[in-house]
Amino acid sequence: MTVTTTPTETAQASDLFAQRCAEMGLALWNCDANGNITREPDAPAPLLPWLRSKEVRTRMQSAALAISAANDRQPARFMQGCWLTPLSTGRGVRREPFALVLTVEPGSVALIDLETTCAGTGLDPSAVRAGLMELASPNGSHSSRMVSLLRWMHADLTGNTRDSRTLGEFSEKLVQAYEEINLLFRLARFANSMHEPAHLMRTFCQQLQQILPFRWTAVRFMAESNGVPDLAGKLIVAGELPCDSALFESILAGLMDRWRSDNWTRMLEPRSSELAALVGSEIIIDPVTHDGRVVGAILAGNKQGDDPDLSSVETQFIDAAADFLGVFHENVARFTEQRALFLGTLQSLTASIDAKDPYTCGHSERVSLLATQMATAMGLSREQVEHFRIAGLVHDVGKIGVPEAVLCKTSRLTDEEFGLIKKHPEIGHHILKDISLMADELPGVLHHHERWDGRGYPHKLKGEEIPLIARVLALADTFDAMSSNRAYRSALPRAKVLAEINHCGGTQFDPSLVSAFVSLSYDEYDAMLARQRAAQAPDAPSPAAA
């Protein structure tokens, strides 16, 4: 890798070199690449008026222009007894700034034409000659060594400045490489997390935008779900788009809809891409694939910083991130498929249990709906709400172990028969306890018949000893039991059901949950109950009105 010295670094080295020459009592001029003087000497003090006089400066400017034009870095005669030594790191390359150091031959000081150069300046030629004697080297070899020393010092200062910059750039790239590798590692962990894929994508985009030098990054998925409905058609952007986001999404959607294989350009340029022209910048875009099909794309644009050009390192990193997203999408799709199959099996199982008793048909689905609404009203996370929904579906799965004659009995149950009914929470817990995916739902299955006052079953828990999910299911289960027709009675009016729920707050139910539960909207519940009754018995009466 070739490392060049920037103009800023050259200026910094020149400033430091001039400072050192001044401390050594040497006369130094800085010149630009064309030989124009850009810095006057700061030393030696006794000679400064003479060195800065019009006559000397005119001669110095002429000498500098001649040295630049000749592209010669050998010492050049300035005037009788005085020499100018050019110093540059350009090694003979033209268009390089350079410095000039004045050296004086001791034996020639008396021959220097000071009368002419001091004329009209008010300077005493003898005083100037004395100052030049102090500046003169004692012999030629010393002068030669001084020139070599100055050249080495100048080259070292320039090189050190350049090396410091290179080291700084290397350190920055090392830090960025670490952050990129760390992000890929976290993304690999994402690939093993199946919950809330849209949230994970948003987090990924934000972290990607913080690491890479882009004003914005984005992930967009095809409108077809490809097994992940939560991501279908979604555009997730981190950072700030320099354009209307709706127009950006529209153009991007049209662009991606024409791509069906992983064979498209990774770089969009403003002169040939409507999307790149919209943001006024080159865009890196890489396909996210699943089973050989393009399911989405990852994008980054409007690069910021000192280097506006896109690098191969950045494109390779985006490509690696796209590969990880493809793995993540595939894992989520398979998980979604397996989860749907699993929940379908559970629903079939609970439906078959509910169907044992025509009066409880659809009970588990309705309890699931109410539990979901209650968890949402309580402000629980999307993942927690899902646990409440599934727990409602399976809360009565243990009834599969209760004799059908007991479940469907229309007359009063004996103590022995009621004892069999009371076993269904533990039977359900036993059935589901070895299914790892059901760990969060198990407390609801086992304890949904516990009471706030401790008189419930199977473990007579009371108060907050009862898991929250079970306290919510107890409300939903009781509400549905009172709101639907049973063999031993008809459905109660809504007002009476709500009054009973309020009355039992603090005894049967958690009083802190009752007010929120009775404030729910029951429109969806009533619609579900009506559909299920109609499917079961078209001539059955509609749900009890409030």
PyMOL commands that set and color helices and strands:
alter all, ss='L'
color gray80, all
select helices_A, chain A and resi 7-23+45-51+54-70+106-111+114-118+125-135+140-190+197-211+245-257+274-279+312-354+358-360+363-377+382-394+397-401+404-407+415-421+424-432+436-438+442-447+463-465+468-483+494-503+511-518+523-536
alter helices_A, ss='H'
color red, helices_A
select strands_A, chain A and resi 28-31+37-39+76-79+82-87+98-104+214-221+235-239+267-268+283-290+293-303
alter strands_A, ss='S'
color yellow, strands_A
deselect
rebuild
show_as cartoon
